Amino acid sequence: MRDYSKVSPKFWIGKTGKALRKQGPEAMIVGMYLMTAPTSNMLGLYYLSLGTIAHETGLGMEGASKGLQSAIEAGFCAYDAESEVVWVYEMAAYQIAESLKESDLRVKGVQNEYDALPENPYLARFYEKYGPAFRMKNKRESESPSEAPSKPPQSQEQEQEQEQEQEQEKTHVEPGRLDLAPYSPPPADDVETIFGYWKQVMLSPGSVLDSKRRKLIKDALKLYPPADICKAIRGCSKSPFHMGQNDRKRKYNGLDLILRSADYIDKFIDLDRGDAATANETVEQRNARIAAMFLGEDLLDENTIEMETH
C-alpha cells in the first residue's frame, strides 16, 4: 500500500479535470480515486477490480461502472476488464517526473515496478510512452496485441434482466400461508465482485475462484449483503496478526477463515469499524487480544492466501 500520492490542485480546474467534469460527478470521483487508490502504484498502471472501485468510492457497481466508462471516454484512462488492469495515462509523469537521469535511483524502481506487473494489454504502450524518459531497459510485450474497447462489465439493463428473471422464479403460495419466496442464489457478479475485492485487498491477483471459494461466498450472501462481506474482508486486512505479524510469520487471511461462520464475519466487521487499540499497546499485545477474539482456535495453513507463482 502506498504511503502517499501526488495530486495537483489543478486537477479540478485543468484540462483533465474539466474533461472529467463534463462527464458527470461519477467520473470526477472515479478519476480522483484512480490517482489515490490504496493499491495504486507510481506508474498509474495497476490491477484494480471494478468491485473495489464500487466499494471504496461508495458509488456502487452501477455508479462505479458509469464513472469508469466516463473517465475512459474523457481520455483519462484505459481499463481492461479481462485482466482487471487500469492505466491512468499521465499518472507516471505526475507521480515520478517528466524524465529521469541515468543516475537517479528511481530508474531501477520504475523498471522493477514495471517488470512485476501482471499481464495486460498496456505493457508495450506504457514502455513506448515512458521508456526513453525513465531510462527503462526491458520492454514487455502485451498479452493482447490489440486493445479491446474499454468497457466495465454489468450494465443497468443486465441488472434489470436478472431481477426480472428472479421475479419469474418466485413460486405462488396457497392462501393463508406466509408469502415467503424461496431463496434464489446470488447472481454470479456479486460472487465475482466480492472475490475480486478480496484479491485486491490481500494483494493476491493470481488466486482462483474455485468451487470451494464460490460456495463460501454464496453461503455468506445468504446472511449478509455484499457490502458487509467486503467490510469483513477489509477488517481482516487491518489485523496485523492475520496479515503476517505473528510468531509463524504467516498470513491467515483466506476466505475460508473470514467467512467460516457468522460469528467470524461479525468479528471481522468489528475490526473494520475500528479496533479498540490503546496508545501504549504493542503489536504483540494487540495480536494476543485479537487472537483471543477468535476463541484461540488454531489457524490452519489452508487459511492463508494462495499467492501467484512466478
Summary of the structure (lengths in Angstrom):
residues: 310
radius of gyration: 21.8
end to end distance: 20.9
largest distance: 81.4
contacts: 898
relative contact order: 0.09
helix: 49%
strand: 4%
